[in-house]
Amino acid sequence: MPPKSEPVISAFERKRLENIANNAAILSGISATAEKILPKPAPPKPKRSSTARVKRESVQREPPRPTRQSSRLAGRGADVEILKRKAEVEAEAEAEKAKAKKMRVSGDLNLGDIQVEGRKWEGGLDGLAGLKGLSVRGAQPGVRTFTDQDVAETADKGLKDLRLRMSGLKLYEKWPVQDIKIVPQRVYSLGFHPTESKPIIFAGDKEGAMGVFDASQEPVKAEDDEDEDAEISDPVISAFKTHSRTITAFHFSPVDANAVFSSSYDSSIRKLDLDKGVSTQVFAPSAADEDLPISAIDMPTNDPNMIIFSTLQGSLGRHDLRTKPGTAEIWGLTDQKIGGFSLHPELPHLVATASLDRTLKIWDLRKIHGKGHARAPALLGMHESRLSVSHASWSSAGHVATSSYDDRIKIYSFPDASKWAAGTELTEAQMEPTRQIPHNNQTGRWVTILKPQWQRSPRDGLQKFVIGNMNRFVDVYSADGEQLAQLDGEGITAVPAVAHFHPTMDWVAGGNASGKLCLWM
């Protein structure tokens, strides 16, 4: 019998296999060993035969049970006994549900063991599109509030040039938005890796999954490359279950390109080592059952071993990464939740907090006073809004941008902050916003809260920030409140509520309630 000939591999199949191998090293530009975060899934365990299972089950014996006595003979009503047992079962179920909700993952996690399969999240919240009449108050999908005519009529040449440049950002074209499902559920947080070699976006969803997308990858066509209508491969997206509840924020180490920090409502902060492919818990409350949902994190630029965090219980914490995960200094700042905060990038002792108590507050970490539960940083100043304030974001030039449910974006300016002595009290006039921008911030139940995010170190030196728009855009503003652009594109069918600027490049990302990613470059 002649030997069997080896199967012939077509040029397309060879190219497809090469692309799969290349895409597996999704973060190769950051670390030579980053391919470790994409290990092959473990082979499925062999199933036991049905005959063996039946045989084993046939010899099992139930333990003896006490003889039952009817409710009638015991003098109890049957209905009362049934209702009592039903109530006990329901109470046990609710207790287990609450326990599972609060449970956080401790210890180190190997990304190969927690990788989420793509098929498990296809569809996401797209099914909500079939529910008619569930519109958010004031939203007008597709209706622009900033147009090309606004750009053309700009009198100031410098402003016009900036508007033309920012409005010229184009929606990512390699794959349509509907194909870039970066996380299984609603996007709650985003972060650009600071590398400038290629756009690498991290996303966190409402159930604790983290997605990573390398936008430099190339699609593979299923047929002749010259055929424009040929089907292309899906984008490679890595997703890992690093937290047990909503991932609220990402932060990238200022000194280690391989370190990615994430915070969660599961009360923990974790560090992902891209080089080793391991996620390590760096902070969690000392008591395993203590609930301390973390709403945001930041790191001082002058101390990479320190991490600051805010909580839904109205506290601010400071943790040294060189100490045990359960150790942190925590200050109670308010009785209501702190939805967001940030450190001044150039003066990291200055903290701006936004709270459900309707205030923006500026704190000074150089002066910690008080004792016991009253111990806290010095409060420098406060400004109160009509409704709750969602987030407070510092720019590197000393501006603070806030979003609040009074449908305003407020910009505060502190150009002399470097001259403030420790504990300096600010006047009411200093705490007044320099600009208030009307902006629909009524996100409702299904859309993530809109939060302004500055470009931390703009190459052009011009301070600007992005924020989601309920009409399904992403708005770009300057530090003086001038709108620079309203980013859109074909295929955006949901609000890109979570918007982020790359720290230095003019790249903008937006995430929506279906777990989809929009990217402008």
C-alpha positions as CSV (number, residue, x, y, z in Angstrom):
1,M,0.0,0.0,0.0
2,P,1.5,3.4,-1.0
3,P,2.0,5.8,1.9
4,K,-0.6,8.5,2.5
5,S,0.3,11.9,1.1
6,E,0.4,14.9,3.4
7,P,-2.6,17.2,3.0
8,V,-1.9,20.3,0.9
9,I,-2.3,23.6,2.9
10,S,-3.7,26.5,0.8
11,A,-2.1,29.9,0.8
12,F,-5.1,31.3,2.7
13,E,-5.0,28.6,5.3
14,R,-1.3,29.1,5.8
15,K,-1.8,32.9,6.2
16,R,-4.7,32.3,8.6
17,L,-2.6,30.0,10.8
18,E,0.2,32.6,10.8
19,N,-2.2,35.3,11.9
20,I,-3.5,33.2,14.7
21,A,0.0,32.6,16.0
22,N,0.9,36.3,15.7
23,N,-2.3,37.4,17.5
24,A,-1.7,35.1,20.4
25,A,1.2,37.4,21.4
26,I,-1.4,40.2,21.9
27,L,0.8,42.4,24.1
28,S,4.2,41.5,22.6
29,G,5.1,45.1,22.1
30,I,5.0,45.6,25.9
31,S,6.8,42.5,27.0
32,A,8.8,39.8,25.2
33,T,7.0,37.2,27.4
34,A,3.5,38.7,27.3
35,E,2.4,35.7,25.3
36,K,2.0,33.9,28.6
37,I,-1.3,35.6,29.2
38,L,-2.7,33.6,26.3
39,P,-2.0,30.0,27.4
40,K,-3.8,27.2,25.6
41,P,-6.9,26.1,27.5
42,A,-6.6,22.9,29.5
43,P,-8.0,19.8,27.7
44,P,-11.5,18.8,28.9
45,K,-11.6,16.1,31.4
46,P,-12.8,12.7,30.0
47,K,-16.5,12.0,30.7
48,R,-17.3,8.9,32.7
49,S,-19.3,6.4,30.9
50,S,-23.0,6.2,31.7
51,T,-22.7,2.5,32.6
52,A,-20.1,3.2,35.3
53,R,-22.2,6.0,36.7
54,V,-25.3,3.8,36.9
55,K,-23.3,1.0,38.6
56,R,-21.8,3.3,41.1
57,E,-25.2,5.0,41.8
58,S,-26.9,1.7,42.2
59,V,-24.8,0.8,45.3
60,Q,-25.1,4.1,47.0
61,R,-27.1,4.0,50.2
62,E,-28.9,7.0,51.8
63,P,-28.2,7.5,55.5
64,P,-31.0,6.5,57.8
65,R,-33.5,9.3,58.4
66,P,-35.6,9.9,61.5
67,T,-39.2,8.6,61.3
68,R,-41.5,11.4,60.1
69,Q,-44.5,12.4,62.1
70,S,-47.4,14.0,60.5
71,S,-48.3,17.6,61.4
72,R,-51.8,16.5,62.4
73,L,-50.5,14.0,65.0
74,A,-48.0,16.6,66.2
75,G,-50.7,19.0,66.8
76,R,-49.5,21.5,64.1
77,G,-51.4,22.7,61.0
78,A,-50.0,21.3,57.7
79,D,-50.2,24.6,56.0
80,V,-48.3,26.4,58.7
81,E,-45.5,23.8,58.5
82,I,-45.2,24.0,54.7
83,L,-45.1,27.8,54.8
84,K,-42.4,27.7,57.6
85,R,-40.2,25.3,55.5
86,K,-40.7,27.4,52.4
87,A,-39.6,30.6,54.3
88,E,-36.5,28.8,55.6
89,V,-35.6,27.6,52.1
90,E,-36.1,31.1,50.6
91,A,-34.0,32.7,53.5
92,E,-31.2,30.2,52.8
93,A,-31.2,31.0,49.1
94,E,-31.1,34.7,49.7
95,A,-28.2,34.3,52.1
96,E,-26.2,32.2,49.6
97,K,-27.0,34.7,46.9
98,A,-25.7,37.6,49.0
99,K,-22.7,35.7,50.0
100,A,-21.8,34.9,46.4
101,K,-22.3,38.5,45.4
102,K,-19.8,39.7,48.0
103,M,-17.3,37.0,47.6
104,R,-14.0,38.2,46.2
105,V,-11.2,36.2,44.7
106,S,-8.1,36.1,46.9
107,G,-4.6,34.9,46.1
108,D,-2.9,34.8,42.8
109,L,-4.7,34.0,39.6
110,N,-3.1,32.5,36.5
111,L,-4.7,34.0,33.5
112,G,-4.7,30.7,31.7
113,D,-7.1,29.4,34.4
114,I,-9.5,32.3,34.3
115,Q,-9.8,33.0,30.6
116,V,-13.3,33.6,29.4
117,E,-14.3,31.9,26.2
118,G,-15.6,34.3,23.5
119,R,-18.7,32.3,22.8
120,K,-20.0,32.8,26.3
121,W,-20.7,36.5,25.9
122,E,-22.0,36.8,22.3
123,G,-25.0,38.9,22.3
124,G,-24.5,40.5,25.7
125,L,-27.2,43.2,26.4
126,D,-28.1,43.5,22.7
127,G,-31.4,41.7,23.5
128,L,-32.5,45.0,25.2
129,A,-33.0,46.4,21.7
130,G,-36.2,44.4,21.4
131,L,-37.7,46.3,24.4
132,K,-39.6,49.3,22.9
133,G,-40.3,52.5,24.7
134,L,-37.4,52.2,27.2
135,S,-35.7,55.5,26.3
136,V,-33.6,57.6,28.7
137,R,-35.0,61.1,29.6
138,G,-33.7,63.7,27.2
139,A,-31.6,61.4,25.0
140,Q,-32.0,61.9,21.2
141,P,-30.0,59.2,19.5
142,G,-28.1,60.5,16.5
143,V,-28.9,64.2,17.0
144,R,-25.7,66.2,17.0
145,T,-25.2,69.1,19.4
146,F,-21.9,70.1,17.7
147,T,-21.6,70.2,13.9
148,D,-19.2,70.8,11.1
149,Q,-20.8,74.3,10.8
150,D,-19.7,75.1,14.3
151,V,-16.1,74.2,13.3
152,A,-16.3,76.3,10.1
153,E,-17.6,79.3,11.9
154,T,-14.9,79.4,14.5
155,A,-13.2,82.8,14.4
156,D,-10.1,82.0,16.5
157,K,-7.5,80.3,14.3
158,G,-5.9,78.3,17.0
159,L,-9.2,77.0,18.3
160,K,-10.3,76.2,14.7
161,D,-7.2,74.3,14.0
162,L,-7.6,72.2,17.1
163,R,-11.3,71.6,16.3
164,L,-10.4,70.5,12.8
165,R,-7.7,68.1,14.2
166,M,-9.9,66.5,16.9
167,S,-13.0,66.3,14.6
168,G,-10.7,64.6,12.1
169,L,-10.4,61.5,14.3
170,K,-11.9,58.5,12.5
171,L,-13.7,55.5,13.8
172,Y,-11.5,52.4,13.7
173,E,-12.1,50.6,10.4
174,K,-10.5,47.2,10.7
175,W,-13.6,45.7,12.3
176,P,-17.1,47.2,12.8
177,V,-18.1,48.2,16.3
178,Q,-20.5,45.3,16.6
179,D,-17.6,42.8,16.1
180,I,-15.4,44.3,18.9
181,K,-17.0,42.8,21.9
182,I,-14.3,43.5,24.5
183,V,-16.1,42.2,27.6
184,P,-19.1,39.9,28.1
185,Q,-21.3,42.4,29.9
186,R,-21.7,46.2,30.2
187,V,-18.5,48.2,30.1
188,Y,-17.9,49.9,33.4
189,S,-14.3,51.0,33.1
190,L,-11.7,51.5,30.4
191,G,-7.9,52.2,30.3
192,F,-5.3,52.8,27.6
193,H,-1.9,51.3,28.1
194,P,0.5,54.2,28.0
195,T,2.6,52.6,25.2
196,E,2.7,54.7,22.1
197,S,3.7,51.9,19.7
198,K,0.1,50.7,19.3
199,P,-3.4,51.2,20.9
200,I,-3.9,48.6,23.6
201,I,-7.2,49.0,25.5
202,F,-8.2,47.4,28.8
203,A,-11.9,47.1,29.7
204,G,-13.8,46.0,32.9
205,D,-17.4,44.9,33.0
206,K,-20.1,44.9,35.6
207,E,-19.5,41.2,36.5
208,G,-15.7,41.4,37.0
209,A,-14.4,40.3,33.6
210,M,-11.4,42.1,32.2
211,G,-10.9,42.4,28.4
212,V,-7.8,43.3,26.4
213,F,-7.8,44.4,22.8
214,D,-4.7,45.1,20.7
215,A,-5.9,47.4,17.9
216,S,-2.8,46.9,15.8
217,Q,-3.8,43.4,14.8
218,E,-4.8,42.8,11.2
219,P,-7.9,41.0,10.0
220,V,-7.6,37.9,7.7
221,K,-9.9,37.5,4.7
222,A,-11.5,34.2,4.1
223,E,-11.1,34.4,0.4
224,D,-9.1,36.3,-2.2
225,D,-7.7,39.5,-0.5
226,E,-8.7,41.5,-3.6
227,D,-12.4,40.8,-2.9
228,E,-13.7,43.7,-0.8
229,D,-16.8,41.7,0.2
230,A,-14.8,38.7,1.4
231,E,-15.5,37.6,5.0
232,I,-12.8,38.4,7.5
233,S,-11.8,36.8,10.7
234,D,-13.0,38.0,14.1
235,P,-10.7,40.2,16.2
236,V,-8.6,38.5,18.9
237,I,-9.8,39.7,22.3
238,S,-8.5,38.2,25.6
239,A,-10.9,38.2,28.5
240,F,-10.2,37.1,32.1
241,K,-12.4,36.8,35.2
242,T,-10.1,38.7,37.6
243,H,-12.8,40.0,40.0
244,S,-16.0,38.7,41.3
245,R,-17.9,42.0,41.0
246,T,-17.8,45.2,38.9
247,I,-14.4,46.4,37.8
248,T,-14.5,50.1,38.5
249,A,-11.1,51.5,37.4
250,F,-7.7,50.7,35.8
251,H,-4.4,52.4,36.5
252,F,-1.0,51.8,34.9
253,S,2.2,51.9,36.9
254,P,4.3,55.0,36.2
255,V,7.5,52.9,36.4
256,D,6.6,49.4,35.3
257,A,5.0,48.9,31.8
258,N,4.0,45.4,32.8
259,A,1.9,46.3,35.8
260,V,-1.8,47.0,35.4
261,F,-3.9,47.7,38.6
262,S,-7.7,47.2,38.8
263,S,-10.2,48.0,41.5
264,S,-13.6,46.4,42.0
265,Y,-16.8,46.5,44.0
266,D,-15.6,43.1,45.4
267,S,-13.5,45.2,47.8
268,S,-10.2,44.3,46.3
269,I,-7.4,45.9,44.2
270,R,-5.4,43.5,42.0
271,K,-2.2,43.9,40.1
272,L,-1.9,42.1,36.7
273,D,1.7,41.3,35.7
274,L,1.8,41.1,31.9
275,D,5.2,39.5,31.9
276,K,4.3,36.6,34.2
277,G,0.6,36.4,33.2
278,V,-0.5,36.4,36.9
279,S,-3.0,38.6,38.7
280,T,-2.2,39.2,42.3
281,Q,-4.4,40.7,45.0
282,V,-2.5,43.8,46.5
283,F,-5.3,45.1,48.7
284,A,-8.5,43.7,50.4
285,P,-10.0,44.5,53.8
286,S,-8.5,42.6,56.7
287,A,-11.7,40.7,57.4
288,A,-12.6,38.2,54.7
289,D,-16.3,39.1,55.0
290,E,-15.9,42.9,55.2
291,D,-17.6,44.8,52.4
292,L,-15.6,47.8,51.2
293,P,-16.6,48.4,47.5
294,I,-13.9,50.4,45.8
295,S,-15.1,53.0,43.3
296,A,-11.8,54.4,41.9
297,I,-8.0,54.2,42.2
298,D,-5.0,56.4,41.4
299,M,-1.3,56.5,42.1
300,P,1.0,59.4,43.0
301,T,3.5,60.1,40.2
302,N,6.2,60.6,42.8
303,D,5.7,57.4,44.8
304,P,5.0,54.2,42.6
305,N,4.7,52.1,45.8
306,M,1.6,53.9,47.0
307,I,-2.0,53.5,45.8
308,I,-5.0,55.7,46.7
309,F,-8.6,54.5,46.5
310,S,-12.1,55.7,47.2
311,T,-15.1,53.6,48.4
312,L,-18.9,53.6,48.1
313,Q,-18.9,54.0,51.9
314,G,-17.6,57.5,51.6
315,S,-14.0,56.8,52.6
316,L,-10.6,57.4,51.1
317,G,-7.7,54.9,51.6
318,R,-4.0,54.9,51.2
319,H,-2.1,51.6,50.8
320,D,1.6,50.9,50.6
321,L,2.1,48.1,48.0
322,R,5.1,46.8,49.9
323,T,2.9,45.9,52.9
324,K,0.4,43.1,53.4
325,P,-2.9,43.3,51.4
326,G,-5.0,44.0,54.5
327,T,-3.1,47.0,55.7
328,A,-4.2,50.5,54.6
329,E,-4.9,53.8,56.2
330,I,-8.6,54.6,55.6
331,W,-10.2,58.0,56.3
332,G,-14.0,58.5,56.5
333,L,-14.6,61.6,54.5
334,T,-18.4,61.6,54.1
335,D,-21.5,59.6,55.1
336,Q,-22.4,59.0,51.4
337,K,-20.5,57.3,48.6
338,I,-17.6,58.7,46.7
339,G,-18.3,57.9,43.1
340,G,-15.0,59.1,41.8
341,F,-11.8,60.9,42.7
342,S,-8.4,61.7,41.2
343,L,-4.9,63.0,42.2
344,H,-3.4,66.1,40.7
345,P,-0.9,64.6,38.2
346,E,1.8,67.1,39.0
347,L,1.0,67.7,42.7
348,P,-0.3,64.3,43.9
349,H,-0.8,65.4,47.4
350,L,-4.0,67.2,46.2
351,V,-7.1,65.0,45.9
352,A,-10.4,65.9,44.3
353,T,-13.4,63.8,45.4
354,A,-16.9,63.7,43.9
355,S,-19.7,62.4,46.1
356,L,-23.4,61.5,46.4
357,D,-23.6,64.3,49.0
358,R,-23.6,66.7,45.9
359,T,-20.1,68.1,46.6
360,L,-16.7,68.5,45.0
361,K,-14.0,68.6,47.7
362,I,-10.3,69.3,47.5
363,W,-8.1,67.6,50.1
364,D,-4.4,67.9,51.1
365,L,-2.6,64.6,51.9
366,R,0.4,66.6,53.3
367,K,-1.7,67.4,56.4
368,I,-3.5,64.5,58.1
369,H,-5.1,65.6,61.4
370,G,-7.5,64.3,64.0
371,K,-7.6,61.0,65.9
372,G,-9.5,57.7,65.6
373,H,-12.4,57.8,63.2
374,A,-12.0,61.6,63.0
375,R,-8.6,61.3,61.4
376,A,-8.6,62.7,57.8
377,P,-6.6,64.8,55.3
378,A,-7.1,68.6,55.5
379,L,-10.2,69.8,53.6
380,L,-9.1,72.8,51.5
381,G,-12.4,73.7,49.9
382,M,-15.8,72.5,48.7
383,H,-18.3,73.4,46.1
384,E,-21.9,72.1,46.2
385,S,-24.0,71.2,43.2
386,R,-27.8,70.9,43.0
387,L,-27.6,67.1,42.6
388,S,-25.0,64.4,43.1
389,V,-21.5,64.7,41.6
390,S,-20.4,61.6,39.7
391,H,-16.6,62.2,39.2
392,A,-13.8,64.7,39.7
393,S,-10.9,64.6,37.3
394,W,-7.6,66.6,37.7
395,S,-5.7,67.8,34.6
396,S,-1.9,68.1,34.7
397,A,-2.3,71.9,34.4
398,G,-4.5,72.2,37.6
399,H,-8.1,72.0,36.2
400,V,-10.8,69.9,37.7
401,A,-13.6,68.6,35.5
402,T,-16.8,67.2,37.2
403,S,-20.0,65.7,35.9
404,S,-23.2,65.7,37.9
405,Y,-26.8,64.8,37.7
406,D,-27.8,68.5,37.4
407,D,-26.9,68.1,33.8
408,R,-23.7,70.2,34.0
409,I,-20.1,69.6,33.3
410,K,-18.2,72.0,35.6
411,I,-14.6,73.1,35.1
412,Y,-12.6,74.5,38.1
413,S,-9.2,76.2,37.7
414,F,-6.4,76.2,40.3
415,P,-3.4,77.6,38.4
416,D,-1.6,78.6,41.7
417,A,-2.0,75.2,43.4
418,S,1.8,74.7,43.5
419,K,2.1,77.7,45.8
420,W,-0.5,76.4,48.4
421,A,1.0,75.7,51.8
422,A,-0.1,72.5,53.5
423,G,-3.7,72.8,54.7
424,T,-4.4,76.2,52.9
425,E,-8.1,76.9,53.0
426,L,-9.6,78.1,49.8
427,T,-12.2,80.8,49.5
428,E,-15.7,80.4,48.1
429,A,-14.6,82.4,45.1
430,Q,-11.7,80.1,44.4
431,M,-14.0,77.1,44.6
432,E,-16.5,78.5,42.0
433,P,-16.4,76.8,38.6
434,T,-14.8,78.9,35.8
435,R,-17.1,77.3,33.3
436,Q,-20.4,75.3,33.3
437,I,-21.3,73.3,30.2
438,P,-24.9,72.1,29.7
439,H,-24.7,68.3,29.2
440,N,-27.3,65.5,29.5
441,N,-25.9,63.2,32.3
442,Q,-29.2,61.3,32.9
443,T,-27.8,57.8,32.2
444,G,-30.6,55.8,33.8
445,R,-30.3,52.1,34.8
446,W,-28.8,50.5,31.7
447,V,-26.0,53.1,30.9
448,T,-22.8,53.5,32.9
449,I,-22.4,56.9,34.6
450,L,-20.8,59.5,32.4
451,K,-17.4,60.7,33.7
452,P,-14.9,63.2,32.3
453,Q,-11.4,61.9,31.7
454,W,-8.5,64.2,30.8
455,Q,-5.6,63.4,28.5
456,R,-2.9,63.2,31.2
457,S,0.2,64.2,29.3
458,P,-0.9,65.7,25.9
459,R,1.9,65.9,23.3
460,D,0.6,69.2,22.1
461,G,0.5,70.7,25.6
462,L,-3.2,71.5,25.1
463,Q,-5.5,70.3,28.0
464,K,-8.6,68.4,26.8
465,F,-10.9,65.8,28.1
466,V,-13.6,63.4,26.8
467,I,-17.0,62.3,28.1
468,G,-19.8,60.1,26.7
469,N,-22.8,61.7,25.1
470,M,-26.3,60.3,25.6
471,N,-27.0,60.8,21.9
472,R,-24.5,58.1,21.1
473,F,-21.4,60.2,20.6
474,V,-18.2,61.0,22.6
475,D,-17.6,64.7,23.3
476,V,-14.2,66.3,23.4
477,Y,-13.7,69.6,25.4
478,S,-10.8,72.0,26.1
479,A,-9.9,73.2,29.5
480,D,-11.7,76.5,28.9
481,G,-15.0,74.7,28.1
482,E,-14.9,75.0,24.3
483,Q,-16.2,71.9,22.5
484,L,-13.5,70.5,20.2
485,A,-15.3,67.6,18.6
486,Q,-18.2,65.2,18.7
487,L,-17.0,61.8,17.7
488,D,-19.3,59.4,15.9
489,G,-19.2,56.8,13.2
490,E,-21.1,54.1,11.4
491,G,-22.5,51.2,13.4
492,I,-22.6,52.9,16.8
493,T,-26.0,51.7,18.1
494,A,-25.6,52.3,21.8
495,V,-24.2,55.1,24.0
496,P,-20.3,54.9,24.4
497,A,-20.8,56.0,28.0
498,V,-17.3,55.1,29.2
499,A,-14.9,57.3,27.4
500,H,-11.1,57.6,27.8
501,F,-8.2,59.5,26.2
502,H,-4.8,57.9,25.6
503,P,-2.3,59.6,28.0
504,T,-0.3,61.2,25.2
505,M,-1.7,60.2,21.8
506,D,-4.9,61.5,20.2
507,W,-6.6,58.2,20.6
508,V,-10.1,58.0,22.1
509,A,-11.9,54.8,23.3
510,G,-15.6,54.4,24.2
511,G,-17.4,51.4,25.8
512,N,-21.1,50.7,25.8
513,A,-23.7,48.6,27.6
514,S,-23.3,45.7,25.2
515,G,-19.6,45.2,26.0
516,K,-18.6,46.7,22.6
517,L,-15.7,49.0,22.0
518,C,-15.5,52.2,19.8
519,L,-12.1,53.5,19.0
520,W,-11.1,56.7,17.2
521,M,-7.6,57.4,15.9
